[in-house]
């Protein structure tokens, strides 16, 4: 398994888990950050181009660290470097922040915002 695949798998596990305590939440954030670093290093080391899956994982990992997005249910789909965000967020500010994070993610060409405020 390549470093990139390992990092992506780790990020998916971290993202899919639900933190029950502050310590678990902090550990999840550290894990997601570490997974992103490992994925970036793996892609750089192998010279691999950023794939849609890599971009999706990176965006989801960034969402884990964002306190404004707590309580959100956001689906991230990437096709040809265009990212579509679907789901619910707790506020208009959270919606804007999710789009901002996505636009600022390396490799993202465009963002389609289909988020709804609860």
PyMOL CGO cylinders between C-alpha atoms (Angstrom):
from pymol import cmd
from pymol.cgo import CYLINDER

trace = [
    CYLINDER, 0.00, 0.00, 0.00, 1.43, 3.39, -0.98, 0.3, 1, 1, 1, 1, 1, 1,
    CYLINDER, 1.43, 3.39, -0.98, 1.81, 6.20, 1.56, 0.3, 1, 1, 1, 1, 1, 1,
    CYLINDER, 1.81, 6.20, 1.56, -0.96, 8.07, -0.24, 0.3, 1, 1, 1, 1, 1, 1,
    CYLINDER, -0.96, 8.07, -0.24, -3.39, 5.15, 0.01, 0.3, 1, 1, 1, 1, 1, 1,
    CYLINDER, -3.39, 5.15, 0.01, -2.49, 4.62, 3.66, 0.3, 1, 1, 1, 1, 1, 1,
    CYLINDER, -2.49, 4.62, 3.66, -3.04, 8.29, 4.46, 0.3, 1, 1, 1, 1, 1, 1,
    CYLINDER, -3.04, 8.29, 4.46, -6.36, 8.36, 2.59, 0.3, 1, 1, 1, 1, 1, 1,
    CYLINDER, -6.36, 8.36, 2.59, -7.58, 5.27, 4.43, 0.3, 1, 1, 1, 1, 1, 1,
    CYLINDER, -7.58, 5.27, 4.43, -6.55, 6.78, 7.77, 0.3, 1, 1, 1, 1, 1, 1,
    CYLINDER, -6.55, 6.78, 7.77, -8.30, 10.05, 6.96, 0.3, 1, 1, 1, 1, 1, 1,
    CYLINDER, -8.30, 10.05, 6.96, -11.49, 8.19, 6.01, 0.3, 1, 1, 1, 1, 1, 1,
    CYLINDER, -11.49, 8.19, 6.01, -11.47, 6.31, 9.32, 0.3, 1, 1, 1, 1, 1, 1,
    CYLINDER, -11.47, 6.31, 9.32, -10.83, 9.49, 11.28, 0.3, 1, 1, 1, 1, 1, 1,
    CYLINDER, -10.83, 9.49, 11.28, -13.53, 11.38, 9.43, 0.3, 1, 1, 1, 1, 1, 1,
    CYLINDER, -13.53, 11.38, 9.43, -16.16, 8.66, 9.73, 0.3, 1, 1, 1, 1, 1, 1,
    CYLINDER, -16.16, 8.66, 9.73, -15.71, 8.23, 13.49, 0.3, 1, 1, 1, 1, 1, 1,
    CYLINDER, -15.71, 8.23, 13.49, -17.74, 10.25, 15.94, 0.3, 1, 1, 1, 1, 1, 1,
    CYLINDER, -17.74, 10.25, 15.94, -15.82, 11.84, 18.77, 0.3, 1, 1, 1, 1, 1, 1,
    CYLINDER, -15.82, 11.84, 18.77, -17.51, 11.29, 22.13, 0.3, 1, 1, 1, 1, 1, 1,
    CYLINDER, -17.51, 11.29, 22.13, -15.17, 13.32, 24.33, 0.3, 1, 1, 1, 1, 1, 1,
    CYLINDER, -15.17, 13.32, 24.33, -12.99, 16.39, 24.01, 0.3, 1, 1, 1, 1, 1, 1,
    CYLINDER, -12.99, 16.39, 24.01, -9.91, 14.17, 24.12, 0.3, 1, 1, 1, 1, 1, 1,
    CYLINDER, -9.91, 14.17, 24.12, -11.26, 11.93, 21.36, 0.3, 1, 1, 1, 1, 1, 1,
    CYLINDER, -11.26, 11.93, 21.36, -12.11, 15.00, 19.28, 0.3, 1, 1, 1, 1, 1, 1,
    CYLINDER, -12.11, 15.00, 19.28, -8.61, 16.40, 19.72, 0.3, 1, 1, 1, 1, 1, 1,
    CYLINDER, -8.61, 16.40, 19.72, -7.13, 13.02, 18.80, 0.3, 1, 1, 1, 1, 1, 1,
    CYLINDER, -7.13, 13.02, 18.80, -9.32, 12.91, 15.68, 0.3, 1, 1, 1, 1, 1, 1,
    CYLINDER, -9.32, 12.91, 15.68, -8.11, 16.33, 14.62, 0.3, 1, 1, 1, 1, 1, 1,
    CYLINDER, -8.11, 16.33, 14.62, -4.48, 15.37, 15.10, 0.3, 1, 1, 1, 1, 1, 1,
    CYLINDER, -4.48, 15.37, 15.10, -5.06, 12.17, 13.12, 0.3, 1, 1, 1, 1, 1, 1,
    CYLINDER, -5.06, 12.17, 13.12, -6.70, 14.03, 10.24, 0.3, 1, 1, 1, 1, 1, 1,
    CYLINDER, -6.70, 14.03, 10.24, -3.91, 16.58, 10.15, 0.3, 1, 1, 1, 1, 1, 1,
    CYLINDER, -3.91, 16.58, 10.15, -1.30, 13.83, 10.19, 0.3, 1, 1, 1, 1, 1, 1,
    CYLINDER, -1.30, 13.83, 10.19, -3.14, 11.97, 7.44, 0.3, 1, 1, 1, 1, 1, 1,
    CYLINDER, -3.14, 11.97, 7.44, -3.18, 15.10, 5.28, 0.3, 1, 1, 1, 1, 1, 1,
    CYLINDER, -3.18, 15.10, 5.28, 0.54, 15.64, 5.79, 0.3, 1, 1, 1, 1, 1, 1,
    CYLINDER, 0.54, 15.64, 5.79, 1.29, 12.01, 4.95, 0.3, 1, 1, 1, 1, 1, 1,
    CYLINDER, 1.29, 12.01, 4.95, -0.91, 12.12, 1.85, 0.3, 1, 1, 1, 1, 1, 1,
    CYLINDER, -0.91, 12.12, 1.85, 0.76, 15.28, 0.61, 0.3, 1, 1, 1, 1, 1, 1,
    CYLINDER, 0.76, 15.28, 0.61, 4.22, 13.85, 1.23, 0.3, 1, 1, 1, 1, 1, 1,
    CYLINDER, 4.22, 13.85, 1.23, 3.23, 10.61, -0.48, 0.3, 1, 1, 1, 1, 1, 1,
    CYLINDER, 3.23, 10.61, -0.48, 1.91, 12.42, -3.54, 0.3, 1, 1, 1, 1, 1, 1,
    CYLINDER, 1.91, 12.42, -3.54, 5.00, 14.60, -3.71, 0.3, 1, 1, 1, 1, 1, 1,
    CYLINDER, 5.00, 14.60, -3.71, 7.37, 11.69, -3.20, 0.3, 1, 1, 1, 1, 1, 1,
    CYLINDER, 7.37, 11.69, -3.20, 5.77, 9.57, -5.91, 0.3, 1, 1, 1, 1, 1, 1,
    CYLINDER, 5.77, 9.57, -5.91, 5.14, 12.49, -8.23, 0.3, 1, 1, 1, 1, 1, 1,
    CYLINDER, 5.14, 12.49, -8.23, 1.50, 11.43, -8.43, 0.3, 1, 1, 1, 1, 1, 1,
    CYLINDER, 1.50, 11.43, -8.43, -1.07, 13.91, -9.66, 0.3, 1, 1, 1, 1, 1, 1,
    CYLINDER, -1.07, 13.91, -9.66, -3.80, 14.89, -7.25, 0.3, 1, 1, 1, 1, 1, 1,
    CYLINDER, -3.80, 14.89, -7.25, -6.78, 12.62, -7.81, 0.3, 1, 1, 1, 1, 1, 1,
    CYLINDER, -6.78, 12.62, -7.81, -10.41, 13.46, -7.15, 0.3, 1, 1, 1, 1, 1, 1,
    CYLINDER, -10.41, 13.46, -7.15, -10.35, 11.00, -4.24, 0.3, 1, 1, 1, 1, 1, 1,
    CYLINDER, -10.35, 11.00, -4.24, -7.33, 12.72, -2.74, 0.3, 1, 1, 1, 1, 1, 1,
    CYLINDER, -7.33, 12.72, -2.74, -9.05, 16.13, -3.02, 0.3, 1, 1, 1, 1, 1, 1,
    CYLINDER, -9.05, 16.13, -3.02, -12.24, 14.75, -1.41, 0.3, 1, 1, 1, 1, 1, 1,
    CYLINDER, -12.24, 14.75, -1.41, -10.26, 13.30, 1.49, 0.3, 1, 1, 1, 1, 1, 1,
    CYLINDER, -10.26, 13.30, 1.49, -8.35, 16.53, 1.99, 0.3, 1, 1, 1, 1, 1, 1,
    CYLINDER, -8.35, 16.53, 1.99, -11.54, 18.65, 2.07, 0.3, 1, 1, 1, 1, 1, 1,
    CYLINDER, -11.54, 18.65, 2.07, -13.25, 16.27, 4.52, 0.3, 1, 1, 1, 1, 1, 1,
    CYLINDER, -13.25, 16.27, 4.52, -10.20, 16.29, 6.79, 0.3, 1, 1, 1, 1, 1, 1,
    CYLINDER, -10.20, 16.29, 6.79, -10.20, 20.10, 6.84, 0.3, 1, 1, 1, 1, 1, 1,
    CYLINDER, -10.20, 20.10, 6.84, -13.87, 20.07, 7.86, 0.3, 1, 1, 1, 1, 1, 1,
    CYLINDER, -13.87, 20.07, 7.86, -13.02, 17.95, 10.93, 0.3, 1, 1, 1, 1, 1, 1,
    CYLINDER, -13.02, 17.95, 10.93, -10.81, 20.75, 12.30, 0.3, 1, 1, 1, 1, 1, 1,
    CYLINDER, -10.81, 20.75, 12.30, -13.40, 23.49, 11.81, 0.3, 1, 1, 1, 1, 1, 1,
    CYLINDER, -13.40, 23.49, 11.81, -15.44, 24.26, 14.94, 0.3, 1, 1, 1, 1, 1, 1,
    CYLINDER, -15.44, 24.26, 14.94, -17.98, 26.27, 12.95, 0.3, 1, 1, 1, 1, 1, 1,
    CYLINDER, -17.98, 26.27, 12.95, -18.95, 23.08, 11.09, 0.3, 1, 1, 1, 1, 1, 1,
    CYLINDER, -18.95, 23.08, 11.09, -19.75, 21.00, 14.17, 0.3, 1, 1, 1, 1, 1, 1,
    CYLINDER, -19.75, 21.00, 14.17, -23.16, 19.41, 13.82, 0.3, 1, 1, 1, 1, 1, 1,
    CYLINDER, -23.16, 19.41, 13.82, -22.97, 19.60, 10.02, 0.3, 1, 1, 1, 1, 1, 1,
    CYLINDER, -22.97, 19.60, 10.02, -23.76, 16.72, 7.70, 0.3, 1, 1, 1, 1, 1, 1,
    CYLINDER, -23.76, 16.72, 7.70, -21.76, 17.49, 4.55, 0.3, 1, 1, 1, 1, 1, 1,
    CYLINDER, -21.76, 17.49, 4.55, -21.22, 15.17, 1.62, 0.3, 1, 1, 1, 1, 1, 1,
    CYLINDER, -21.22, 15.17, 1.62, -18.17, 15.95, -0.53, 0.3, 1, 1, 1, 1, 1, 1,
    CYLINDER, -18.17, 15.95, -0.53, -18.04, 14.67, -4.12, 0.3, 1, 1, 1, 1, 1, 1,
    CYLINDER, -18.04, 14.67, -4.12, -15.23, 15.50, -6.53, 0.3, 1, 1, 1, 1, 1, 1,
    CYLINDER, -15.23, 15.50, -6.53, -15.30, 15.04, -10.30, 0.3, 1, 1, 1, 1, 1, 1,
    CYLINDER, -15.30, 15.04, -10.30, -12.49, 16.35, -12.48, 0.3, 1, 1, 1, 1, 1, 1,
    CYLINDER, -12.49, 16.35, -12.48, -11.32, 18.62, -9.62, 0.3, 1, 1, 1, 1, 1, 1,
    CYLINDER, -11.32, 18.62, -9.62, -14.80, 20.21, -9.28, 0.3, 1, 1, 1, 1, 1, 1,
    CYLINDER, -14.80, 20.21, -9.28, -16.08, 19.71, -5.72, 0.3, 1, 1, 1, 1, 1, 1,
    CYLINDER, -16.08, 19.71, -5.72, -19.80, 19.48, -4.93, 0.3, 1, 1, 1, 1, 1, 1,
    CYLINDER, -19.80, 19.48, -4.93, -20.89, 20.08, -1.33, 0.3, 1, 1, 1, 1, 1, 1,
    CYLINDER, -20.89, 20.08, -1.33, -24.30, 18.67, -0.31, 0.3, 1, 1, 1, 1, 1, 1,
    CYLINDER, -24.30, 18.67, -0.31, -26.03, 18.43, 3.03, 0.3, 1, 1, 1, 1, 1, 1,
    CYLINDER, -26.03, 18.43, 3.03, -26.98, 20.45, 6.07, 0.3, 1, 1, 1, 1, 1, 1,
    CYLINDER, -26.98, 20.45, 6.07, -25.06, 23.03, 8.09, 0.3, 1, 1, 1, 1, 1, 1,
    CYLINDER, -25.06, 23.03, 8.09, -26.11, 24.83, 11.28, 0.3, 1, 1, 1, 1, 1, 1,
    CYLINDER, -26.11, 24.83, 11.28, -25.84, 28.42, 9.97, 0.3, 1, 1, 1, 1, 1, 1,
    CYLINDER, -25.84, 28.42, 9.97, -25.23, 30.62, 6.96, 0.3, 1, 1, 1, 1, 1, 1,
    CYLINDER, -25.23, 30.62, 6.96, -21.78, 31.40, 8.39, 0.3, 1, 1, 1, 1, 1, 1,
    CYLINDER, -21.78, 31.40, 8.39, -21.00, 27.67, 8.50, 0.3, 1, 1, 1, 1, 1, 1,
    CYLINDER, -21.00, 27.67, 8.50, -22.16, 27.34, 4.89, 0.3, 1, 1, 1, 1, 1, 1,
    CYLINDER, -22.16, 27.34, 4.89, -19.87, 30.16, 3.79, 0.3, 1, 1, 1, 1, 1, 1,
    CYLINDER, -19.87, 30.16, 3.79, -16.98, 28.68, 5.79, 0.3, 1, 1, 1, 1, 1, 1,
    CYLINDER, -16.98, 28.68, 5.79, -17.39, 25.24, 4.18, 0.3, 1, 1, 1, 1, 1, 1,
    CYLINDER, -17.39, 25.24, 4.18, -17.27, 26.80, 0.71, 0.3, 1, 1, 1, 1, 1, 1,
    CYLINDER, -17.27, 26.80, 0.71, -14.26, 28.95, 1.69, 0.3, 1, 1, 1, 1, 1, 1,
    CYLINDER, -14.26, 28.95, 1.69, -12.35, 25.94, 3.04, 0.3, 1, 1, 1, 1, 1, 1,
    CYLINDER, -12.35, 25.94, 3.04, -13.11, 23.96, -0.10, 0.3, 1, 1, 1, 1, 1, 1,
    CYLINDER, -13.11, 23.96, -0.10, -12.07, 26.76, -2.47, 0.3, 1, 1, 1, 1, 1, 1,
    CYLINDER, -12.07, 26.76, -2.47, -8.81, 27.12, -0.56, 0.3, 1, 1, 1, 1, 1, 1,
    CYLINDER, -8.81, 27.12, -0.56, -7.94, 23.45, -0.88, 0.3, 1, 1, 1, 1, 1, 1,
    CYLINDER, -7.94, 23.45, -0.88, -5.07, 22.59, -3.19, 0.3, 1, 1, 1, 1, 1, 1,
    CYLINDER, -5.07, 22.59, -3.19, -6.22, 20.99, -6.43, 0.3, 1, 1, 1, 1, 1, 1,
    CYLINDER, -6.22, 20.99, -6.43, -9.81, 22.32, -6.33, 0.3, 1, 1, 1, 1, 1, 1,
    CYLINDER, -9.81, 22.32, -6.33, -10.81, 23.93, -9.63, 0.3, 1, 1, 1, 1, 1, 1,
    CYLINDER, -10.81, 23.93, -9.63, -14.37, 24.90, -8.68, 0.3, 1, 1, 1, 1, 1, 1,
    CYLINDER, -14.37, 24.90, -8.68, -17.01, 24.46, -5.96, 0.3, 1, 1, 1, 1, 1, 1,
    CYLINDER, -17.01, 24.46, -5.96, -20.71, 23.69, -6.40, 0.3, 1, 1, 1, 1, 1, 1,
    CYLINDER, -20.71, 23.69, -6.40, -22.56, 24.73, -3.24, 0.3, 1, 1, 1, 1, 1, 1,
    CYLINDER, -22.56, 24.73, -3.24, -25.69, 22.66, -2.58, 0.3, 1, 1, 1, 1, 1, 1,
    CYLINDER, -25.69, 22.66, -2.58, -25.65, 23.10, 1.21, 0.3, 1, 1, 1, 1, 1, 1,
    CYLINDER, -25.65, 23.10, 1.21, -28.78, 23.94, 3.21, 0.3, 1, 1, 1, 1, 1, 1,
    CYLINDER, -28.78, 23.94, 3.21, -29.04, 25.68, 6.58, 0.3, 1, 1, 1, 1, 1, 1,
    CYLINDER, -29.04, 25.68, 6.58, -30.94, 23.68, 9.25, 0.3, 1, 1, 1, 1, 1, 1,
]
cmd.load_cgo(trace, "trace")
